[in-house]
Amino acid sequence: MAESVYRVTEVVGVSSDSWEQAARNAVETVGKSVRDLRIAEVTREDVTIVDGKISEF
C-alpha cells in the first residue's frame, strides 16, 4: 500500500434550513479553493436559538 499524506482543514457551514444544507454550504465553499476534496466529516452539530426557536443550524 502506498504511503499518503492528508491535510485536515476545519470549516464551519451555516444554514437556516438544516444541518445537511449547512454541510453542503461548507463543502461547496471550501471546494472553490481546495482541490481534490474526497471526504467530509461532521464533528459537531449545534443550533442558534432566537426567541425560543431555531434560527440557524
PDB file of N, CA, C, O and CB in Angstrom:
ATOM      1  N   MET A   1       0.839  -1.179   0.000  1.00  0.00           N
ATOM      2  CA  MET A   1       0.000   0.000   0.000  1.00  0.00           C
ATOM      3  C   MET A   1       0.886   1.244   0.000  1.00  0.00           C
ATOM      4  O   MET A   1       1.824   1.342   0.791  1.00  0.00           O
ATOM      5  CB  MET A   1      -0.956  -0.003   1.217  1.00  0.00           C
ATOM      6  N   ALA A   2       0.593   2.180  -0.874  1.00  0.00           N
ATOM      7  CA  ALA A   2       1.380   3.413  -0.969  1.00  0.00           C
ATOM      8  C   ALA A   2       1.120   4.295   0.245  1.00  0.00           C
ATOM      9  O   ALA A   2       0.005   4.363   0.761  1.00  0.00           O
ATOM     10  CB  ALA A   2       1.046   4.179  -2.270  1.00  0.00           C
ATOM     11  N   GLU A   3       2.159   4.955   0.679  1.00  0.00           N
ATOM     12  CA  GLU A   3       2.003   5.885   1.794  1.00  0.00           C
ATOM     13  C   GLU A   3       1.402   7.179   1.280  1.00  0.00           C
ATOM     14  O   GLU A   3       1.675   7.598   0.155  1.00  0.00           O
ATOM     15  CB  GLU A   3       3.358   6.151   2.496  1.00  0.00           C
ATOM     16  N   SER A   4       0.587   7.805   2.101  1.00  0.00           N
ATOM     17  CA  SER A   4      -0.078   9.043   1.707  1.00  0.00           C
ATOM     18  C   SER A   4      -0.041  10.032   2.845  1.00  0.00           C
ATOM     19  O   SER A   4       0.120   9.664   4.009  1.00  0.00           O
ATOM     20  CB  SER A   4      -1.523   8.778   1.277  1.00  0.00           C
ATOM     21  N   VAL A   5      -0.192  11.279   2.497  1.00  0.00           N
ATOM     22  CA  VAL A   5      -0.306  12.360   3.475  1.00  0.00           C
ATOM     23  C   VAL A   5      -1.581  13.116   3.157  1.00  0.00           C
ATOM     24  O   VAL A   5      -1.846  13.451   2.003  1.00  0.00           O
ATOM     25  CB  VAL A   5       0.951  13.313   3.450  1.00  0.00           C
ATOM     26  N   TYR A   6      -2.361  13.380   4.177  1.00  0.00           N
ATOM     27  CA  TYR A   6      -3.606  14.100   4.002  1.00  0.00           C
ATOM     28  C   TYR A   6      -3.605  15.354   4.853  1.00  0.00           C
ATOM     29  O   TYR A   6      -3.047  15.380   5.949  1.00  0.00           O
ATOM     30  CB  TYR A   6      -4.800  13.214   4.352  1.00  0.00           C
ATOM     31  N   ARG A   7      -4.225  16.371   4.343  1.00  0.00           N
ATOM     32  CA  ARG A   7      -4.377  17.622   5.083  1.00  0.00           C
ATOM     33  C   ARG A   7      -5.780  17.660   5.664  1.00  0.00           C
ATOM     34  O   ARG A   7      -6.743  17.317   4.978  1.00  0.00           O
ATOM     35  CB  ARG A   7      -4.111  18.866   4.169  1.00  0.00           C
ATOM     36  N   VAL A   8      -5.908  18.070   6.913  1.00  0.00           N
ATOM     37  CA  VAL A   8      -7.203  18.208   7.563  1.00  0.00           C
ATOM     38  C   VAL A   8      -7.489  19.697   7.715  1.00  0.00           C
ATOM     39  O   VAL A   8      -6.715  20.428   8.332  1.00  0.00           O
ATOM     40  CB  VAL A   8      -7.234  17.475   8.951  1.00  0.00           C
ATOM     41  N   THR A   9      -8.597  20.133   7.151  1.00  0.00           N
ATOM     42  CA  THR A   9      -8.997  21.537   7.207  1.00  0.00           C
ATOM     43  C   THR A   9     -10.359  21.608   7.876  1.00  0.00           C
ATOM     44  O   THR A   9     -11.281  20.893   7.482  1.00  0.00           O
ATOM     45  CB  THR A   9      -9.033  22.184   5.780  1.00  0.00           C
ATOM     46  N   GLU A  10     -10.495  22.441   8.858  1.00  0.00           N
ATOM     47  CA  GLU A  10     -11.774  22.589   9.553  1.00  0.00           C
ATOM     48  C   GLU A  10     -12.523  23.776   8.974  1.00  0.00           C
ATOM     49  O   GLU A  10     -11.974  24.872   8.861  1.00  0.00           O
ATOM     50  CB  GLU A  10     -11.566  22.765  11.081  1.00  0.00           C
ATOM     51  N   VAL A  11     -13.775  23.555   8.608  1.00  0.00           N
ATOM     52  CA  VAL A  11     -14.637  24.628   8.115  1.00  0.00           C
ATOM     53  C   VAL A  11     -15.962  24.559   8.862  1.00  0.00           C
ATOM     54  O   VAL A  11     -16.326  23.518   9.408  1.00  0.00           O
ATOM     55  CB  VAL A  11     -14.858  24.518   6.569  1.00  0.00           C
ATOM     56  N   VAL A  12     -16.663  25.657   8.880  1.00  0.00           N
ATOM     57  CA  VAL A  12     -17.961  25.725   9.546  1.00  0.00           C
ATOM     58  C   VAL A  12     -18.995  26.150   8.516  1.00  0.00           C
ATOM     59  O   VAL A  12     -18.840  27.182   7.862  1.00  0.00           O
ATOM     60  CB  VAL A  12     -17.932  26.715  10.763  1.00  0.00           C
ATOM     61  N   GLY A  13     -20.042  25.363   8.373  1.00  0.00           N
ATOM     62  CA  GLY A  13     -21.143  25.700   7.471  1.00  0.00           C
ATOM     63  C   GLY A  13     -22.346  26.131   8.276  1.00  0.00           C
ATOM     64  O   GLY A  13     -22.587  25.631   9.375  1.00  0.00           O
ATOM     65  N   VAL A  14     -23.099  27.062   7.722  1.00  0.00           N
ATOM     66  CA  VAL A  14     -24.292  27.584   8.398  1.00  0.00           C
ATOM     67  C   VAL A  14     -25.455  27.572   7.413  1.00  0.00           C
ATOM     68  O   VAL A  14     -25.274  27.836   6.225  1.00  0.00           O
ATOM     69  CB  VAL A  14     -24.046  29.029   8.952  1.00  0.00           C
ATOM     70  N   SER A  15     -26.639  27.267   7.908  1.00  0.00           N
ATOM     71  CA  SER A  15     -27.841  27.290   7.089  1.00  0.00           C
ATOM     72  C   SER A  15     -29.037  27.598   7.970  1.00  0.00           C
ATOM     73  O   SER A  15     -29.067  27.231   9.145  1.00  0.00           O
ATOM     74  CB  SER A  15     -28.036  25.947   6.346  1.00  0.00           C
ATOM     75  N   SER A  16     -30.012  28.266   7.402  1.00  0.00           N
ATOM     76  CA  SER A  16     -31.264  28.480   8.137  1.00  0.00           C
ATOM     77  C   SER A  16     -32.240  27.338   7.882  1.00  0.00           C
ATOM     78  O   SER A  16     -33.346  27.340   8.422  1.00  0.00           O
ATOM     79  CB  SER A  16     -31.905  29.822   7.736  1.00  0.00           C
ATOM     80  N   ASP A  17     -31.837  26.343   7.051  1.00  0.00           N
ATOM     81  CA  ASP A  17     -32.728  25.236   6.696  1.00  0.00           C
ATOM     82  C   ASP A  17     -32.451  23.940   7.451  1.00  0.00           C
ATOM     83  O   ASP A  17     -33.366  23.351   8.027  1.00  0.00           O
ATOM     84  CB  ASP A  17     -32.627  24.973   5.235  1.00  0.00           C
ATOM     85  N   SER A  18     -31.165  23.482   7.453  1.00  0.00           N
ATOM     86  CA  SER A  18     -30.884  22.166   8.036  1.00  0.00           C
ATOM     87  C   SER A  18     -29.387  21.969   8.215  1.00  0.00           C
ATOM     88  O   SER A  18     -28.580  22.738   7.693  1.00  0.00           O
ATOM     89  CB  SER A  18     -31.464  21.047   7.154  1.00  0.00           C
ATOM     90  N   TRP A  19     -29.020  20.906   8.976  1.00  0.00           N
ATOM     91  CA  TRP A  19     -27.613  20.541   9.126  1.00  0.00           C
ATOM     92  C   TRP A  19     -27.054  20.057   7.794  1.00  0.00           C
ATOM     93  O   TRP A  19     -25.902  20.324   7.453  1.00  0.00           O
ATOM     94  CB  TRP A  19     -27.442  19.454  10.210  1.00  0.00           C
ATOM     95  N   GLU A  20     -27.894  19.340   7.046  1.00  0.00           N
ATOM     96  CA  GLU A  20     -27.442  18.849   5.750  1.00  0.00           C
ATOM     97  C   GLU A  20     -27.069  20.004   4.828  1.00  0.00           C
ATOM     98  O   GLU A  20     -26.048  19.947   4.141  1.00  0.00           O
ATOM     99  CB  GLU A  20     -28.522  17.984   5.101  1.00  0.00           C
ATOM    100  N   GLN A  21     -27.885  21.044   4.809  1.00  0.00           N
ATOM    101  CA  GLN A  21     -27.596  22.199   3.970  1.00  0.00           C
ATOM    102  C   GLN A  21     -26.375  22.957   4.491  1.00  0.00           C
ATOM    103  O   GLN A  21     -25.599  23.497   3.702  1.00  0.00           O
ATOM    104  CB  GLN A  21     -28.813  23.129   3.906  1.00  0.00           C
ATOM    105  N   ALA A  22     -26.203  23.000   5.798  1.00  0.00           N
ATOM    106  CA  ALA A  22     -25.011  23.637   6.366  1.00  0.00           C
ATOM    107  C   ALA A  22     -23.754  22.897   5.912  1.00  0.00           C
ATOM    108  O   ALA A  22     -22.753  23.528   5.571  1.00  0.00           O
ATOM    109  CB  ALA A  22     -25.090  23.668   7.915  1.00  0.00           C
ATOM    110  N   ALA A  23     -23.798  21.568   5.905  1.00  0.00           N
ATOM    111  CA  ALA A  23     -22.657  20.773   5.441  1.00  0.00           C
ATOM    112  C   ALA A  23     -22.413  21.021   3.956  1.00  0.00           C
ATOM    113  O   ALA A  23     -21.269  21.182   3.533  1.00  0.00           O
ATOM    114  CB  ALA A  23     -22.894  19.265   5.702  1.00  0.00           C
ATOM    115  N   ARG A  24     -23.481  21.052   3.166  1.00  0.00           N
ATOM    116  CA  ARG A  24     -23.341  21.339   1.732  1.00  0.00           C
ATOM    117  C   ARG A  24     -22.701  22.705   1.506  1.00  0.00           C
ATOM    118  O   ARG A  24     -21.813  22.847   0.665  1.00  0.00           O
ATOM    119  CB  ARG A  24     -24.711  21.279   1.036  1.00  0.00           C
ATOM    120  N   ASN A  25     -23.149  23.700   2.248  1.00  0.00           N
ATOM    121  CA  ASN A  25     -22.603  25.051   2.110  1.00  0.00           C
ATOM    122  C   ASN A  25     -21.111  25.057   2.411  1.00  0.00           C
ATOM    123  O   ASN A  25     -20.335  25.688   1.694  1.00  0.00           O
ATOM    124  CB  ASN A  25     -23.338  26.031   3.040  1.00  0.00           C
ATOM    125  N   ALA A  26     -20.710  24.364   3.461  1.00  0.00           N
ATOM    126  CA  ALA A  26     -19.292  24.321   3.832  1.00  0.00           C
ATOM    127  C   ALA A  26     -18.461  23.650   2.746  1.00  0.00           C
ATOM    128  O   ALA A  26     -17.416  24.169   2.354  1.00  0.00           O
ATOM    129  CB  ALA A  26     -19.108  23.583   5.165  1.00  0.00           C
ATOM    130  N   VAL A  27     -18.920  22.495   2.256  1.00  0.00           N
ATOM    131  CA  VAL A  27     -18.162  21.752   1.249  1.00  0.00           C
ATOM    132  C   VAL A  27     -18.100  22.531  -0.063  1.00  0.00           C
ATOM    133  O   VAL A  27     -17.043  22.598  -0.691  1.00  0.00           O
ATOM    134  CB  VAL A  27     -18.791  20.366   1.015  1.00  0.00           C
ATOM    135  N   GLU A  28     -19.210  23.114  -0.480  1.00  0.00           N
ATOM    136  CA  GLU A  28     -19.210  23.871  -1.734  1.00  0.00           C
ATOM    137  C   GLU A  28     -18.308  25.096  -1.647  1.00  0.00           C
ATOM    138  O   GLU A  28     -17.623  25.430  -2.614  1.00  0.00           O
ATOM    139  CB  GLU A  28     -20.631  24.298  -2.094  1.00  0.00           C
ATOM    140  N   THR A  29     -18.301  25.760  -0.512  1.00  0.00           N
ATOM    141  CA  THR A  29     -17.465  26.948  -0.358  1.00  0.00           C
ATOM    142  C   THR A  29     -15.988  26.579  -0.329  1.00  0.00           C
ATOM    143  O   THR A  29     -15.185  27.193  -1.031  1.00  0.00           O
ATOM    144  CB  THR A  29     -17.842  27.705   0.917  1.00  0.00           C
ATOM    145  N   VAL A  30     -15.620  25.586   0.473  1.00  0.00           N
ATOM    146  CA  VAL A  30     -14.202  25.215   0.562  1.00  0.00           C
ATOM    147  C   VAL A  30     -13.728  24.586  -0.748  1.00  0.00           C
ATOM    148  O   VAL A  30     -12.545  24.669  -1.078  1.00  0.00           O
ATOM    149  CB  VAL A  30     -13.970  24.236   1.738  1.00  0.00           C
ATOM    150  N   GLY A  31     -14.634  23.962  -1.495  1.00  0.00           N
ATOM    151  CA  GLY A  31     -14.284  23.359  -2.768  1.00  0.00           C
ATOM    152  C   GLY A  31     -13.824  24.367  -3.813  1.00  0.00           C
ATOM    153  O   GLY A  31     -13.192  23.992  -4.801  1.00  0.00           O
ATOM    154  N   LYS A  32     -14.134  25.630  -3.605  1.00  0.00           N
ATOM    155  CA  LYS A  32     -13.697  26.680  -4.530  1.00  0.00           C
ATOM    156  C   LYS A  32     -12.211  26.986  -4.390  1.00  0.00           C
ATOM    157  O   LYS A  32     -11.593  27.516  -5.313  1.00  0.00           O
ATOM    158  CB  LYS A  32     -14.504  27.948  -4.300  1.00  0.00           C
ATOM    159  N   SER A  33     -11.635  26.653  -3.231  1.00  0.00           N
ATOM    160  CA  SER A  33     -10.228  26.994  -3.018  1.00  0.00           C
ATOM    161  C   SER A  33      -9.340  25.791  -2.656  1.00  0.00           C
ATOM    162  O   SER A  33      -8.115  25.919  -2.652  1.00  0.00           O
ATOM    163  CB  SER A  33     -10.129  28.025  -1.930  1.00  0.00           C
ATOM    164  N   VAL A  34      -9.922  24.651  -2.359  1.00  0.00           N
ATOM    165  CA  VAL A  34      -9.147  23.452  -2.015  1.00  0.00           C
ATOM    166  C   VAL A  34      -9.445  22.394  -3.070  1.00  0.00           C
ATOM    167  O   VAL A  34     -10.609  22.120  -3.361  1.00  0.00           O
ATOM    168  CB  VAL A  34      -9.495  22.926  -0.562  1.00  0.00           C
ATOM    169  N   ARG A  35      -8.411  21.804  -3.639  1.00  0.00           N
ATOM    170  CA  ARG A  35      -8.614  20.830  -4.711  1.00  0.00           C
ATOM    171  C   ARG A  35      -8.679  19.401  -4.162  1.00  0.00           C
ATOM    172  O   ARG A  35      -8.215  19.125  -3.056  1.00  0.00           O
ATOM    173  CB  ARG A  35      -7.491  20.945  -5.750  1.00  0.00           C
ATOM    174  N   ASP A  36      -9.242  18.532  -4.930  1.00  0.00           N
ATOM    175  CA  ASP A  36      -9.298  17.091  -4.647  1.00  0.00           C
ATOM    176  C   ASP A  36      -9.979  16.750  -3.323  1.00  0.00           C
ATOM    177  O   ASP A  36      -9.502  15.882  -2.592  1.00  0.00           O
ATOM    178  CB  ASP A  36      -7.907  16.526  -4.642  1.00  0.00           C
ATOM    179  N   LEU A  37     -11.077  17.414  -3.009  1.00  0.00           N
ATOM    180  CA  LEU A  37     -11.837  17.039  -1.814  1.00  0.00           C
ATOM    181  C   LEU A  37     -12.450  15.666  -2.036  1.00  0.00           C
ATOM    182  O   LEU A  37     -12.998  15.390  -3.103  1.00  0.00           O
ATOM    183  CB  LEU A  37     -12.943  18.095  -1.489  1.00  0.00           C
ATOM    184  N   ARG A  38     -12.357  14.798  -1.019  1.00  0.00           N
ATOM    185  CA  ARG A  38     -12.910  13.452  -1.156  1.00  0.00           C
ATOM    186  C   ARG A  38     -13.769  13.040   0.019  1.00  0.00           C
ATOM    187  O   ARG A  38     -14.692  12.243  -0.151  1.00  0.00           O
ATOM    188  CB  ARG A  38     -11.805  12.463  -1.330  1.00  0.00           C
ATOM    189  N   ILE A  39     -13.498  13.554   1.203  1.00  0.00           N
ATOM    190  CA  ILE A  39     -14.232  13.129   2.391  1.00  0.00           C
ATOM    191  C   ILE A  39     -14.531  14.355   3.256  1.00  0.00           C
ATOM    192  O   ILE A  39     -13.702  15.255   3.392  1.00  0.00           O
ATOM    193  CB  ILE A  39     -13.425  12.061   3.196  1.00  0.00           C
ATOM    194  N   ALA A  40     -15.721  14.369   3.832  1.00  0.00           N
ATOM    195  CA  ALA A  40     -16.067  15.396   4.816  1.00  0.00           C
ATOM    196  C   ALA A  40     -16.599  14.680   6.050  1.00  0.00           C
ATOM    197  O   ALA A  40     -17.344  13.707   5.938  1.00  0.00           O
ATOM    198  CB  ALA A  40     -17.126  16.421   4.245  1.00  0.00           C
ATOM    199  N   GLU A  41     -16.226  15.148   7.189  1.00  0.00           N
ATOM    200  CA  GLU A  41     -16.673  14.554   8.446  1.00  0.00           C
ATOM    201  C   GLU A  41     -17.360  15.642   9.275  1.00  0.00           C
ATOM    202  O   GLU A  41     -16.778  16.694   9.540  1.00  0.00           O
ATOM    203  CB  GLU A  41     -15.472  13.916   9.233  1.00  0.00           C
ATOM    204  N   VAL A  42     -18.580  15.380   9.671  1.00  0.00           N
ATOM    205  CA  VAL A  42     -19.295  16.304  10.554  1.00  0.00           C
ATOM    206  C   VAL A  42     -18.929  15.927  11.981  1.00  0.00           C
ATOM    207  O   VAL A  42     -19.204  14.813  12.429  1.00  0.00           O
ATOM    208  CB  VAL A  42     -20.862  16.250  10.324  1.00  0.00           C
ATOM    209  N   THR A  43     -18.310  16.855  12.686  1.00  0.00           N
ATOM    210  CA  THR A  43     -17.858  16.540  14.037  1.00  0.00           C
ATOM    211  C   THR A  43     -18.736  17.167  15.105  1.00  0.00           C
ATOM    212  O   THR A  43     -18.707  16.747  16.262  1.00  0.00           O
ATOM    213  CB  THR A  43     -16.437  16.996  14.222  1.00  0.00           C
ATOM    214  N   ARG A  44     -19.511  18.161  14.726  1.00  0.00           N
ATOM    215  CA  ARG A  44     -20.342  18.823  15.726  1.00  0.00           C
ATOM    216  C   ARG A  44     -21.547  19.435  15.046  1.00  0.00           C
ATOM    217  O   ARG A  44     -21.435  20.004  13.960  1.00  0.00           O
ATOM    218  CB  ARG A  44     -19.543  19.900  16.493  1.00  0.00           C
ATOM    219  N   GLU A  45     -22.681  19.322  15.673  1.00  0.00           N
ATOM    220  CA  GLU A  45     -23.906  19.952  15.188  1.00  0.00           C
ATOM    221  C   GLU A  45     -24.472  20.788  16.321  1.00  0.00           C
ATOM    222  O   GLU A  45     -24.613  20.315  17.448  1.00  0.00           O
ATOM    223  CB  GLU A  45     -24.949  18.889  14.689  1.00  0.00           C
ATOM    224  N   ASP A  46     -24.793  22.030  16.012  1.00  0.00           N
ATOM    225  CA  ASP A  46     -25.460  22.859  17.008  1.00  0.00           C
ATOM    226  C   ASP A  46     -26.399  23.816  16.302  1.00  0.00           C
ATOM    227  O   ASP A  46     -26.392  23.917  15.075  1.00  0.00           O
ATOM    228  CB  ASP A  46     -24.436  23.632  17.872  1.00  0.00           C
ATOM    229  N   VAL A  47     -27.195  24.508  17.071  1.00  0.00           N
ATOM    230  CA  VAL A  47     -28.187  25.424  16.511  1.00  0.00           C
ATOM    231  C   VAL A  47     -28.106  26.775  17.215  1.00  0.00           C
ATOM    232  O   VAL A  47     -27.644  26.885  18.351  1.00  0.00           O
ATOM    233  CB  VAL A  47     -29.612  24.832  16.636  1.00  0.00           C
ATOM    234  N   THR A  48     -28.569  27.790  16.507  1.00  0.00           N
ATOM    235  CA  THR A  48     -28.716  29.115  17.090  1.00  0.00           C
ATOM    236  C   THR A  48     -30.195  29.295  17.420  1.00  0.00           C
ATOM    237  O   THR A  48     -31.060  29.031  16.586  1.00  0.00           O
ATOM    238  CB  THR A  48     -28.194  30.245  16.115  1.00  0.00           C
ATOM    239  N   ILE A  49     -30.474  29.739  18.622  1.00  0.00           N
ATOM    240  CA  ILE A  49     -31.857  29.896  19.065  1.00  0.00           C
ATOM    241  C   ILE A  49     -32.143  31.378  19.270  1.00  0.00           C
ATOM    242  O   ILE A  49     -31.413  32.077  19.974  1.00  0.00           O
ATOM    243  CB  ILE A  49     -32.122  29.093  20.375  1.00  0.00           C
ATOM    244  N   VAL A  50     -33.220  31.844  18.642  1.00  0.00           N
ATOM    245  CA  VAL A  50     -33.655  33.231  18.783  1.00  0.00           C
ATOM    246  C   VAL A  50     -35.126  33.211  19.186  1.00  0.00           C
ATOM    247  O   VAL A  50     -35.945  32.594  18.504  1.00  0.00           O
ATOM    248  CB  VAL A  50     -33.435  34.048  17.451  1.00  0.00           C
ATOM    249  N   ASP A  51     -35.464  33.869  20.271  1.00  0.00           N
ATOM    250  CA  ASP A  51     -36.831  33.926  20.771  1.00  0.00           C
ATOM    251  C   ASP A  51     -37.430  32.534  20.948  1.00  0.00           C
ATOM    252  O   ASP A  51     -38.602  32.314  20.641  1.00  0.00           O
ATOM    253  CB  ASP A  51     -37.695  34.744  19.832  1.00  0.00           C
ATOM    254  N   GLY A  52     -36.627  31.599  21.442  1.00  0.00           N
ATOM    255  CA  GLY A  52     -37.106  30.258  21.726  1.00  0.00           C
ATOM    256  C   GLY A  52     -37.276  29.358  20.524  1.00  0.00           C
ATOM    257  O   GLY A  52     -37.800  28.253  20.656  1.00  0.00           O
ATOM    258  N   LYS A  53     -36.839  29.808  19.333  1.00  0.00           N
ATOM    259  CA  LYS A  53     -36.959  28.998  18.123  1.00  0.00           C
ATOM    260  C   LYS A  53     -35.601  28.894  17.429  1.00  0.00           C
ATOM    261  O   LYS A  53     -34.769  29.795  17.523  1.00  0.00           O
ATOM    262  CB  LYS A  53     -38.015  29.599  17.161  1.00  0.00           C
ATOM    263  N   ILE A  54     -35.399  27.784  16.737  1.00  0.00           N
ATOM    264  CA  ILE A  54     -34.147  27.598  15.995  1.00  0.00           C
ATOM    265  C   ILE A  54     -34.139  28.545  14.808  1.00  0.00           C
ATOM    266  O   ILE A  54     -35.076  28.580  14.010  1.00  0.00           O
ATOM    267  CB  ILE A  54     -33.977  26.119  15.524  1.00  0.00           C
ATOM    268  N   SER A  55     -33.055  29.315  14.708  1.00  0.00           N
ATOM    269  CA  SER A  55     -32.926  30.235  13.572  1.00  0.00           C
ATOM    270  C   SER A  55     -31.852  29.792  12.590  1.00  0.00           C
ATOM    271  O   SER A  55     -31.932  30.113  11.404  1.00  0.00           O
ATOM    272  CB  SER A  55     -32.615  31.634  14.068  1.00  0.00           C
ATOM    273  N   GLU A  56     -30.843  29.058  13.065  1.00  0.00           N
ATOM    274  CA  GLU A  56     -29.783  28.575  12.186  1.00  0.00           C
ATOM    275  C   GLU A  56     -29.251  27.242  12.671  1.00  0.00           C
ATOM    276  O   GLU A  56     -29.265  26.944  13.865  1.00  0.00           O
ATOM    277  CB  GLU A  56     -28.650  29.593  12.098  1.00  0.00           C
ATOM    278  N   PHE A  57     -28.779  26.443  11.719  1.00  0.00           N
ATOM    279  CA  PHE A  57     -28.159  25.162  12.005  1.00  0.00           C
ATOM    280  C   PHE A  57     -26.670  25.289  11.801  1.00  0.00           C
ATOM    281  O   PHE A  57     -25.937  24.318  11.987  1.00  0.00           O
ATOM    282  CB  PHE A  57     -28.744  24.043  11.121  1.00  0.00           C
TER     283      PHE A  57
END
